[in-house]
Amino acid sequence: MALKTDKNIELVAPAGNLEKLKAAVHYGAHAVYFGGQQFNLRATTKNFSIPEIEQAVEYAHTHKVRVIFLLNAFLHESDIPLVTKYLQHIQHIPFDAIMISDPGMALLVQEHINIPLHLSTQMSTLNHLAVSFWAKQGISRIVLARETTLEEIQHIRQHTDIELEIFCHGALCISYSGRCLLSRYLSGRDANQGNCSHPCRWKYSLVEEKRPGNYLDIVEYAHGTEILSSKDLCLINKIPDYINAGVNAFKIEGRMKSLYYTANVTRIYRHAIDTFLQGGDSNQYSDFWRKELELVSHRPYTEDLFNEFTHQSFDGVPYIKKTLFMGYCIDSTHNLVKVFNPIYKGDSFDAIYPIANNHIYDVSVKVIDIIADNTSVQMAQPNTVATIIFDKPLQQWAILRKQL
């Protein structure tokens, strides 16, 4: 495929909190996206307070990473004065763009802040006429609906110069462009205001109308069934196709996922993008990329929203977890590790690193000693910072995982 030297391709990574933002920055994101404590579509995750937003933007910009701030909730009438007040509190922060879904939110942002606006996938933009409409409203980048096909993207690009972004990896919503009422109906939590309870992932049984109480299991796998649940998106093998089609930015889903997920998925997609743009052979690394993406928690992968239904069958979507995130090195000079799961003397782990200049630095390491209060101990407790001696030196931001 032709080398694309005329485009700046951006990898946009999720930042569920400041710690995950730093991981995304160090593992190769060109841009990060996150929300504050109001008006974004992940109300249940630990979002950023205004001081944390300021700190996050400064950290990202210091490392030459762009920041996209999320104000992508749909507004009710009573939200309008609250949004106005919130915008006044954040208008001094130098975001690189703000992501919106609601046209009313767009008007409010434009009234208070002079900043590029990105349009969320929630608006289901599928064709070049819709793209043209939003461009006339001052939108500078559109995250296309996840249902948009590769051929449709090619056609849209022929009609516009606006920036186009797509999701390349992560959870898909069974509802069209994520606009679902199931959560609101079953739990009173509105997904369109960021409070989804994910009922599509719940376990269900079948009951016949005239046989109440007689529940029939729908067997898919050991722990139950989620009959509404979608597979996870994985476009790692199609990055060249989408760049050639005219995509400017690739977004990773997962603000509620772990720091390890953020780091590993980010580094793999960054390497895939760099390999193609630099004229390298993607086939040389495709097995490595796929293997690494299998080692983050996920459901079975699909390359687009429709492929899983190609044969009009349903095979189930069990959650796959092949690794345990153990911790990461926060200070290589003093062998300090932030611990997320118990680490014992004698344990062996993978230590993974950012990929630089096509060099993969990952190594296997073994715990030689654990020091607490100047005394050797058998275990490092979760949610602590421990002094851990390995058989090989760790560099800062080395991430430790245990394959299950």
N, C-alpha and C positions, 0 to 999 in steps of 0.2 A: 504494500500500500504506500501511497505517496507520503513523503515526509511533510508535515505541516509546520512550516517555519513562520507563517504569517499570523499565527494566533497565539495569544497568551491563554493557556488553559489553566483554570483554577480548580484546585481541590478544596472543597468546603467541608470541614469536619465538625462534629457536634461537640458542644462543651456543656455538660450537665452541671458542672461546678468549676471553681477556679483550678482545682487540682487536675481535673480532666482537660481543661483548656490548656494548661501547661504541657500535658502529655501530647495533645494534638499538635501544639506548636513545635515541640521537639521531635516529633515523629513525622513531620513533613507536610502539615497543612499549609496551604497558601492563605486560607481564610478560615475563621471559626464562626459559628453561629450559636447564640444563646439568648435567653430571655430574662427579663426582670421578674419581680414578684407579682406583676399584674399583666393581664392582657396578652399572654402568649399561650400556645396550645399544649403546654406541658405543665399544668397547674400543680400536679402532684409530685413533680421532681423538685429537688432543692435548687431553686432559681437564685438569681443574684440580687442582693440588696444594692442600693445606689452606691455606697462606698465600694462594694465588691465589683460592681460594673466599672467604676473608675479605675480600680486596680487592674482588672482584666484587660481593659482597653490599653492601658499603659504597658502592661506586660507584652501583649500581642504586638503592639506597634514597635516596642523596643527590639523585638525579634523579626520585624518587617513582615508581620502577618496581619491581614485585614480582618476587620470585625463587622459582622452583620448582626444587627440587633433585631429581635423578634417582637413585633406587635401584631401578631397574626390571628388574634381571636376575633370572632364575629361579635359585633356590638349590639346590645339592646339599648333602647332609648335611655334608660337610667345610667348606662355606662358613659355617656358622652361627657358630662361634666367631670367624671373621675379621670377619663383619658386626658382631658384638657389640663387638669391639675398635674397629672403624672408627666406629661410632655414638658411642662414648665420646669419640673424638677430634673429632667435629664437633658434638656436642650443644650447644655454646656458641654456635654460629653462628645468627643470627636469620633463618633462611629463612622465607618466607611459607607454603610448603607443601612436602611431599615426595611425589614420584611413585613408586608401587610397582606391581609386577605380581603378585608372589608373596604369597599369604596369610601365609606364614611371615615374609616381610620385614615385612608389616604388623604382625604381632605383636611383632617385635623392635623396630621403630620406636616403637610405642606404649608399649613397656616402658621405653624410654630417653629419649624426647623427646615433649613435649606440643605437638603441631603438627598442623595440618590435613593429611589424607592425600588425594592424588589417585590414582585408579586408571587405569592405563595402558590404551591401546587393545589391548594384547596379551591382555587377559583376555576379549576378544570379547563385550562387553556389548551385547546386541541387543534387549532387551525390558524392560518395566517391572518384571517380577518379579525379574529379575537385578539391576536397579537398586535395588529395595527391599531385596534381600538385602545388597548391599554397603553401603547406607546404614545398616543395622543393625549392620554391622561397624565403623562409625565413619568411613567414607569420606565426604568432603565434596564431592568433584567426581569425575565419571566421564568419561573420554575414551572416547566410544562407539566401538565397532568401526567400521572404515572401511566395512564392508559394510552399515551401517545406512542405510536409505532415509529420505528426507525425511518420508514418511508415517509411518514407524515412530517417528521423533523426535517428531512431533506427538502420537502416541499415548502415548509414554513421558512427555512433558511433562504430559499430562492426569492422570497418576497419581503424580507426584512433584514436590517442590519442590527436590530436590537439584540442584546445579549440573551442567550438561551442557556438555561440550566436544567439538568435532570438529576433525579435520584439514581445512584449507581449501586447502592448496597443498603440492605437492612430490611426491617419489617415492612410489609405491605398491609394495607387495610382492605378488608373484604368489601367495603362500601366504595362507591364511586368517588375517587379522589379524596377519600378519607372522610367524606361528609356523612356521618352515621348518626342515627337517632336511637340505636339499640341501647346504648348505655343510659341515655336519658329515660328511656321507656322502662328499663328493668331496674335501674338503681337511682334514678333521679339526678345523675351526674352527666352534664352536657359535654359531649366530646368537642363540640364546636366552640366551647369556651375553655378548652384545655383540661377538662376534668374527666376524661374517659376512664371507665372502670374495666375496659377490655372484656366485655361479656362474650365476644367472639372467641376468646381463648378459654372460656369456662367449659366444664365437662357437662355433657348432655346425654339424656336417655330418651327413648321414644315411648310414648304412651298412646294407646288407641282410644278413641273418643268414648266408646261404650264399655271400656274396661279400665276405669279410673283406679289408680294405685298399682296397676300391673305394668311395671317399667321394663322395657326391653333394652338391653345394652346394645350399643352400636360399637362393635369391637374393632379397634384399629391398632392399638398397641397397649402395652401393659397397664399404664396408669389411667386410661380413660380415652375420651374422644372429644375433640373440639370440631364440630361439624361445620362451623362457620369460619374456621381459621385458615388464613392464607399461608403459602410458603413465603420464604424470605427472598428478596431480590439480590442477585449477584451478577454484575455485568463485567467482571474482571476480564473475561475473554473477548469482550466486544468494545473495549475502550477505543481501539483504532477506528472501528466502524462509526462510532458516535462522534469522534473528533472530525472525521471526514465528512460526516453529515452536517456539521456546523455547530455542534455543541461547544459552548464556551466554558462551562463549569459543571463539575460533577460533585454531587452532594451525598454524603454518608448519613444515613439515619441512625439515631441511637443516643440521644441525650440522656436516656435513662439506663443505658448500658454501663458496663464497668470501665474503669480507666484502662485496663488491659485491652478490652474490646476497642476502645477509641484509638489507642496507640497502634495496635497491630493492624487493624483494618486501614487506618490512615497510611501507615508506611507501605503497605502492599499496593494500594491504589496510587500513591505518589510514585512508587517505583515503576508501576505499569505505565503511567502517563509519561514519566521522564524517558523510559526506554523507547517508547514510540516516537516522541518528539525529537529524540537524539539519533533516530535512525537505527536503533538497535533491533535485535531479533526477539520479538515478544515470545515466540515459541520456546526460546532458550530458558525462559523463567516461568512459563505458564504452570508447570507442575508444582513448582515451589509456591507460587501465588495461591493456587487452589488448595494445596496442603495447609498453608498457613490460615486461609479463610475457613477451612474445616476445623481449625483449632480454636476458634472463638465460638461462644454459645450462639446457636442459631437453629432455625427450623430448616427443613430441606430447601435447597436453593432452586430458584427458577430464574431464567434469563429475561423473562418479561411477564407481565401480569396475566397474560392469556395462555401462555404455554402449558400451564398445569392442567388446563381443561381440554387440551388438544384431542385427547382420546375419549372424552366424555366419561372419565372415570375419576374416582377419588381414592387416593392411596393413603390418606392421613398425613398429618404434619407433626410428628413427634418432635419435641424439643431435644436438640442434640448438644451435649456438653462433653467434650473430650479432654478439657484441661481445667485446672484449678489455678486461679490467679493468687500467687503467694505474697507478692510484694514488689517493691522497687527500690533501687539504690538512690538515696537522697544526698549522700556524701561519700564519695569514693575514698577520700583521704582518711576518713575515720571509720570506714566500713559500716556506715549507718544505713539500715534498711527499714523502710516503713512496712510493717507486717500486716497483711490482710487475712491470712489463714495461718494456723499453727505451723511453725517451722521447727524441726527437730534436728539435733546433731546427727550427722550421717545421711541426711536427706540429699537426694540428687534432683536438680532442676534444669530446665532450659533457661538460659539468660538470653533475651532477645534485645536487639538494638535497632535504632534507625538505620535505614539503608542509605549509604552515601557512595556516589561514584560507582554504582553497580557492585559494590562490595557488601556482602552479607556477613555481619560480624557475630551472628548467633553462636553460642557455645553451650556445652553442658558443664555444669558446675556442681560441686559437692560441698556440703556444709562440714567444715572441719571443727569449728568451735562457735559457741554463742556466749557472749560476755554480758553479765548484768551486775552492776555494782562491783566491778573489778573481780567478779567470780565467774568461773565457767558454769553454765547451766545447761540443762538438757533441751529446753524448749523456749522459743521466742513466742510470746503471747500475741494474738491478733490485736489490732488497733493500738499497737505500740511502735516506738522506734527502737530498734535493737542493734547492738554491735554484733555483726556476724562475720566470721572469717570463712572464706571459701578457698578451695584449692587453686582457684585462678582469681586474679584481681578483677573486680567489677568496676565499670565506669559509671559515672552519674547517669541516671535515667535508664540504666539496665532494668528490664522488667523480668521478674522471675515467675515461671509457671511450672506446674507439675502436670504431666500428661497422665490421664486416668486410664 
